[in-house]
Amino acid sequence: MSAKVSEKLFATTVVGSYPQPDWLVNREMLSKVVPRVRLKEIWRVPEAWLEQAQDDATVVAIREQEAAGIDVITDGEMRRESYSNRFATALEGIDIDNPGMVKSRAGTMTPVPRVVGKVRRRGPVEIRDMEFLRAHTDRAAKITLPGPFTMAQQAQDEFYKDPEALAMDMAAAVNAEIHDLVKAGADVIQLDEPWVRQNPDMAKQFAVKAINRALEGVTVPTAIHLCFGYAAVVPGSSKPAGYAFLAELADTTAGIISIESAQPKLDLGVLKDLAPKQVMLGVIDLSDPAVETPQTVAERIRAGLKYLPADKLIPAPDCGMKYMPRSVAFAKLKAMSEGAAIVRKELS
């Protein structure tokens, strides 16, 4: 990681999202669906004032992350209906008015972007988001994008008829966006690629190739995020104890691999497969509304240190923080920062 990001041992971060305020989104609707196409009815604020409201919510998310002691912060993804749909539906070649249908990770049929032409990036999608984040914090700042493999899996392809060709054009679009995000002040870029676990056989064919194309020429630290599904949707008892596609990510050009650990009680022996990457390790269980003590967080960090050197471990929550009550999310982040400080002091 860059000097600005790595100057502190166990520099804490978030996966990306932070709870959106109840006055901004219909949280009951949010809890029922992870939209792949646009879901404008989720917003409580009329469109004329929506951007202003999203800006205000972003300032709140930034300030709460700072107050909780987080070192590498995001904009909380306040402007997004889901982690992927904002970018995916902005691309040329996508018919957003007539969506397709694919089977979700939960096994249900879900409306998705329908690919009807060559996929290209029309223009900036998240650049203003990054500029706003950069203007409102002097801490290291990260921004997230959906990864090309996941976006290709979440689409109905009626043009390419070739999953790899679609993923590679998605990757080129992501790459163009990343370079503009770096110019806008991003210290870290994260690609969310949860679907490599959903379809590991296809992922083994070209996911690493697509990810590396998306990250081509990027000079700031980069991360690949995996997850087993949001705690709000997928109970911990149904989560596997290991990833079907993990060791393969050692071949990506990303320097950081982000994985859930706390809720699924991951066998941390898998961390050995990721050398020499840094690992963003989930040490906060988002399925449990009880707030961890700093000591519990410290124990989870120490468990990771059995397999990773201290400078390779980045404490983070498991993913899906946006679904939590904001007071709980804040308290959990504060406990995480304090837990990291305990272990940092032990090693100083």
C-alpha positions as CSV (number, residue, x, y, z in Angstrom):
1,M,0.0,0.0,0.0
2,S,1.1,3.6,-0.5
3,A,2.9,5.4,2.3
4,K,-0.2,7.4,3.0
5,V,-2.3,4.3,3.6
6,S,0.3,2.1,5.3
7,E,2.0,4.4,7.7
8,K,0.0,2.8,10.6
9,L,0.1,-0.9,11.4
10,F,-3.4,-2.5,11.2
11,A,-4.8,0.6,9.4
12,T,-8.6,0.0,9.7
13,T,-11.0,0.3,6.9
14,V,-14.6,-0.5,5.8
15,V,-15.6,-2.8,3.0
16,G,-17.5,0.0,1.3
17,S,-21.0,0.6,2.5
18,Y,-22.3,2.3,5.7
19,P,-26.0,2.5,6.7
20,Q,-28.0,5.0,4.6
21,P,-30.3,7.2,6.8
22,D,-33.9,6.3,7.1
23,W,-34.8,9.7,5.7
24,L,-32.8,8.9,2.5
25,V,-33.9,5.3,1.6
26,N,-36.8,3.0,2.3
27,R,-34.8,0.6,4.5
28,E,-37.6,-2.0,4.5
29,M,-37.5,-2.2,0.7
30,L,-33.6,-2.2,0.9
31,S,-33.7,-5.3,3.2
32,K,-35.7,-7.3,0.7
33,V,-33.6,-7.0,-2.5
34,V,-30.1,-6.4,-3.8
35,P,-31.1,-4.7,-7.1
36,R,-29.1,-5.4,-10.3
37,V,-31.2,-2.9,-12.3
38,R,-32.2,0.6,-11.2
39,L,-34.6,0.8,-8.2
40,K,-35.4,4.5,-8.0
41,E,-38.5,3.9,-5.8
42,I,-36.1,3.1,-2.9
43,W,-35.3,6.8,-2.5
44,R,-37.5,8.8,-0.1
45,V,-36.3,12.1,-1.4
46,P,-37.8,13.6,-4.6
47,E,-35.4,13.6,-7.5
48,A,-35.1,17.4,-7.6
49,W,-33.4,17.3,-4.1
50,L,-32.0,13.7,-4.2
51,E,-28.3,14.6,-5.1
52,Q,-28.3,17.2,-2.3
53,A,-29.7,14.7,0.2
54,Q,-27.2,12.1,-0.9
55,D,-24.4,14.6,-0.5
56,D,-25.6,15.4,3.1
57,A,-25.8,11.7,3.9
58,T,-22.3,11.2,2.5
59,V,-20.9,13.9,4.9
60,V,-22.6,12.1,7.8
61,A,-21.0,8.7,6.7
62,I,-17.6,10.3,6.4
63,R,-17.7,12.0,9.8
64,E,-19.0,8.9,11.6
65,Q,-16.2,6.8,10.1
66,E,-13.7,9.4,11.2
67,A,-15.2,9.6,14.7
68,A,-15.1,5.8,15.0
69,G,-11.3,6.0,14.2
70,I,-11.3,4.4,10.8
71,D,-8.1,5.1,8.9
72,V,-9.1,4.4,5.3
73,I,-12.6,5.6,4.7
74,T,-15.2,5.5,1.9
75,D,-18.2,7.6,1.0
76,G,-20.4,5.0,2.5
77,E,-21.9,4.3,-0.9
78,M,-24.7,6.6,0.0
79,R,-25.6,7.2,-3.6
80,R,-26.0,3.6,-4.5
81,E,-29.1,1.3,-4.5
82,S,-26.7,-1.7,-4.5
83,Y,-22.9,-2.2,-4.8
84,S,-23.1,-3.0,-8.5
85,N,-26.2,-1.5,-10.2
86,R,-25.1,2.1,-10.4
87,F,-22.1,1.4,-12.5
88,A,-23.4,-1.5,-14.5
89,T,-26.5,0.3,-15.7
90,A,-24.6,3.3,-16.8
91,L,-22.7,1.4,-19.5
92,E,-23.4,1.7,-23.2
93,G,-24.8,-1.6,-24.7
94,I,-27.1,-2.2,-21.7
95,D,-30.9,-2.0,-22.1
96,I,-32.0,-0.8,-18.7
97,D,-35.6,-0.3,-19.7
98,N,-36.2,-4.0,-20.6
99,P,-34.2,-6.0,-18.1
100,G,-33.3,-9.7,-18.4
101,M,-33.5,-12.4,-15.8
102,V,-30.8,-14.5,-14.2
103,K,-30.8,-16.8,-11.1
104,S,-29.4,-15.0,-8.1
105,R,-26.9,-16.4,-5.6
106,A,-29.9,-17.2,-3.4
107,G,-31.5,-19.2,-6.3
108,T,-34.3,-16.8,-7.2
109,M,-34.9,-15.2,-10.6
110,T,-33.8,-11.6,-10.5
111,P,-34.1,-8.7,-13.0
112,V,-30.6,-7.9,-14.4
113,P,-29.1,-5.6,-17.0
114,R,-29.7,-7.0,-20.5
115,V,-26.7,-6.7,-22.9
116,V,-27.9,-5.7,-26.4
117,G,-24.7,-4.2,-27.8
118,K,-21.0,-3.7,-27.3
119,V,-20.3,-2.7,-23.7
120,R,-18.4,0.6,-23.4
121,R,-18.1,3.2,-20.7
122,R,-20.1,6.2,-21.8
123,G,-18.4,8.6,-19.4
124,P,-17.6,9.1,-15.7
125,V,-20.0,7.3,-13.3
126,E,-18.4,7.6,-9.8
127,I,-16.0,10.5,-10.4
128,R,-18.1,13.1,-8.6
129,D,-18.5,10.7,-5.7
130,M,-14.7,10.5,-5.3
131,E,-14.2,14.2,-5.7
132,F,-16.8,14.8,-3.0
133,L,-15.1,12.3,-0.7
134,R,-11.7,13.8,-1.3
135,A,-13.0,17.3,-0.6
136,H,-14.5,16.3,2.7
137,T,-11.7,14.3,4.4
138,D,-8.0,14.5,4.8
139,R,-7.7,10.7,5.6
140,A,-6.8,8.0,3.1
141,A,-9.9,7.4,0.9
142,K,-11.0,4.3,-0.9
143,I,-13.7,3.9,-3.5
144,T,-15.3,0.7,-4.7
145,L,-16.5,-0.6,-8.1
146,P,-18.2,-3.8,-9.2
147,G,-15.7,-6.2,-10.7
148,P,-16.0,-7.3,-14.3
149,F,-16.5,-11.0,-13.7
150,T,-19.4,-10.3,-11.3
151,M,-21.0,-7.7,-13.6
152,A,-20.9,-10.1,-16.5
153,Q,-22.5,-12.9,-14.4
154,Q,-25.2,-10.5,-13.3
155,A,-26.3,-9.7,-16.8
156,Q,-28.3,-11.4,-19.5
157,D,-26.1,-11.5,-22.6
158,E,-28.0,-11.3,-25.8
159,F,-25.1,-9.8,-27.8
160,Y,-21.7,-11.4,-27.2
161,K,-22.9,-15.0,-26.5
162,D,-19.5,-15.4,-25.0
163,P,-19.1,-14.8,-21.2
164,E,-15.4,-14.1,-21.5
165,A,-15.8,-11.5,-24.2
166,L,-18.4,-9.7,-22.2
167,A,-16.3,-9.8,-19.0
168,M,-13.3,-8.4,-20.9
169,D,-15.3,-5.5,-22.3
170,M,-16.7,-4.9,-18.8
171,A,-13.1,-4.9,-17.6
172,A,-12.1,-2.3,-20.1
173,A,-14.9,0.0,-18.9
174,V,-13.9,-0.5,-15.3
175,N,-10.3,0.2,-16.1
176,A,-11.2,3.6,-17.7
177,E,-13.3,4.5,-14.7
178,I,-10.5,3.5,-12.3
179,H,-7.9,5.8,-14.0
180,D,-10.3,8.7,-13.6
181,L,-11.0,7.9,-10.0
182,V,-7.3,7.9,-9.2
183,K,-7.0,11.4,-10.8
184,A,-10.0,12.4,-8.6
185,G,-8.0,11.5,-5.5
186,A,-8.6,7.8,-4.7
187,D,-5.9,6.4,-2.5
188,V,-7.2,2.8,-2.8
189,I,-9.4,1.2,-5.5
190,Q,-11.5,-1.9,-4.5
191,L,-13.3,-4.2,-7.0
192,D,-16.2,-6.2,-5.6
193,E,-16.1,-9.8,-7.1
194,P,-18.5,-11.9,-5.0
195,W,-19.6,-14.0,-8.0
196,V,-16.3,-15.8,-8.4
197,R,-17.5,-18.0,-5.6
198,Q,-20.9,-18.4,-7.2
199,N,-19.4,-19.8,-10.4
200,P,-15.9,-21.0,-9.6
201,D,-15.5,-23.2,-12.7
202,M,-16.1,-20.2,-15.0
203,A,-14.1,-18.0,-12.7
204,K,-11.1,-20.3,-13.2
205,Q,-11.3,-19.8,-16.9
206,F,-11.1,-16.1,-17.1
207,A,-11.8,-14.2,-13.9
208,V,-8.2,-13.4,-13.1
209,K,-7.6,-12.3,-16.7
210,A,-10.6,-9.9,-16.5
211,I,-9.6,-8.6,-13.1
212,N,-6.0,-7.9,-14.3
213,R,-7.4,-6.1,-17.4
214,A,-9.6,-3.9,-15.1
215,L,-6.5,-3.1,-13.0
216,E,-4.1,-2.5,-15.9
217,G,-1.8,0.4,-15.4
218,V,-3.2,1.3,-12.0
219,T,-0.5,2.6,-9.6
220,V,-2.5,3.1,-6.3
221,P,-3.1,0.1,-4.0
222,T,-5.9,-2.1,-5.3
223,A,-8.2,-4.7,-3.5
224,I,-10.4,-7.5,-4.6
225,H,-13.4,-8.1,-2.3
226,L,-15.1,-11.5,-1.9
227,C,-18.1,-12.4,0.3
228,F,-20.5,-15.2,1.1
229,G,-23.6,-12.9,0.9
230,Y,-24.9,-10.2,3.2
231,A,-25.5,-11.1,6.8
232,A,-28.9,-9.5,6.5
233,V,-29.9,-12.0,3.8
234,V,-27.7,-15.1,4.3
235,P,-27.6,-16.6,7.8
236,G,-24.2,-17.6,9.1
237,S,-25.3,-21.2,9.6
238,S,-25.6,-21.5,5.8
239,K,-22.3,-20.0,5.0
240,P,-19.4,-22.3,4.0
241,A,-16.2,-22.4,6.1
242,G,-14.1,-21.7,3.0
243,Y,-14.0,-20.0,-0.4
244,A,-14.4,-22.0,-3.6
245,F,-12.2,-19.5,-5.5
246,L,-9.5,-17.9,-3.4
247,A,-6.0,-19.2,-3.9
248,E,-6.4,-18.3,-7.6
249,L,-6.6,-14.6,-6.6
250,A,-2.9,-14.7,-5.7
251,D,-2.4,-14.5,-9.5
252,T,-4.1,-11.1,-9.7
253,T,-2.3,-7.8,-9.9
254,A,-4.3,-6.6,-6.9
255,G,-2.2,-6.2,-3.8
256,I,-5.0,-6.7,-1.3
257,I,-7.6,-9.5,-1.0
258,S,-10.7,-8.8,1.1
259,I,-12.5,-11.7,2.8
260,E,-15.2,-12.3,5.3
261,S,-14.1,-14.2,8.4
262,A,-16.1,-13.3,11.5
263,Q,-19.6,-14.5,10.6
264,P,-18.7,-17.6,8.6
265,K,-16.0,-18.5,11.1
266,L,-13.6,-18.9,8.2
267,D,-10.8,-21.4,8.6
268,L,-7.9,-18.9,8.6
269,G,-5.5,-21.5,7.3
270,V,-6.6,-20.3,3.8
271,L,-4.7,-17.1,4.4
272,K,-1.5,-19.0,3.6
273,D,-2.7,-19.4,0.0
274,L,-2.7,-15.6,-0.5
275,A,1.0,-14.9,0.2
276,P,2.4,-12.3,-0.6
277,K,-0.9,-10.3,-0.7
278,Q,-2.2,-8.1,2.1
279,V,-5.5,-9.4,3.4
280,M,-8.4,-7.2,4.5
281,L,-9.8,-9.5,7.2
282,G,-13.4,-9.4,8.4
283,V,-13.1,-9.1,12.2
284,I,-16.7,-7.7,12.8
285,D,-19.7,-10.1,12.6
286,L,-22.6,-8.2,11.0
287,S,-25.1,-11.0,11.7
288,D,-24.9,-10.3,15.4
289,P,-26.5,-7.0,16.6
290,A,-24.4,-7.2,19.8
291,V,-21.4,-5.0,19.6
292,E,-18.1,-6.7,19.9
293,T,-15.7,-5.6,22.7
294,P,-12.4,-4.3,21.6
295,Q,-10.9,-7.4,23.2
296,T,-12.9,-9.7,21.0
297,V,-11.7,-7.8,17.9
298,A,-8.2,-8.0,19.2
299,E,-8.5,-11.8,19.5
300,R,-9.7,-12.0,15.9
301,I,-6.8,-10.0,14.7
302,R,-4.4,-12.2,16.7
303,A,-6.0,-15.3,15.1
304,G,-5.1,-13.8,11.7
305,L,-1.6,-13.1,12.8
306,K,-1.0,-16.9,13.2
307,Y,-1.0,-17.0,9.4
308,L,-0.1,-13.5,8.3
309,P,2.7,-11.0,9.2
310,A,1.4,-7.9,10.9
311,D,2.1,-5.6,8.0
312,K,-0.1,-7.9,5.8
313,L,-3.3,-7.7,7.9
314,I,-5.9,-5.0,7.4
315,P,-8.8,-5.1,9.9
316,A,-12.3,-4.6,8.4
317,P,-15.9,-5.6,9.0
318,D,-17.5,-8.4,7.2
319,C,-19.6,-7.0,4.3
320,G,-23.1,-5.6,4.2
321,M,-22.8,-2.9,6.9
322,K,-25.4,-0.8,5.1
323,Y,-28.2,-3.2,6.4
324,M,-27.4,-2.5,10.1
325,P,-28.9,0.2,12.3
326,R,-26.5,3.1,12.1
327,S,-25.9,3.3,15.9
328,V,-24.8,-0.4,15.9
329,A,-22.6,0.1,12.8
330,F,-20.9,3.0,14.4
331,A,-20.3,1.2,17.7
332,K,-18.9,-1.8,15.9
333,L,-16.5,0.3,13.9
334,K,-15.4,2.1,17.1
335,A,-14.8,-1.3,18.7
336,M,-12.8,-2.4,15.7
337,S,-10.5,0.7,15.8
338,E,-10.0,0.1,19.6
339,G,-9.3,-3.6,19.1
340,A,-6.7,-2.8,16.4
341,A,-5.1,-0.3,18.8
342,I,-4.7,-3.0,21.4
343,V,-2.8,-5.3,19.1
344,R,-0.8,-2.5,17.6
345,K,0.4,-1.5,21.1
346,E,1.3,-5.1,21.9
347,L,3.6,-5.2,18.9
348,S,5.1,-1.8,19.3
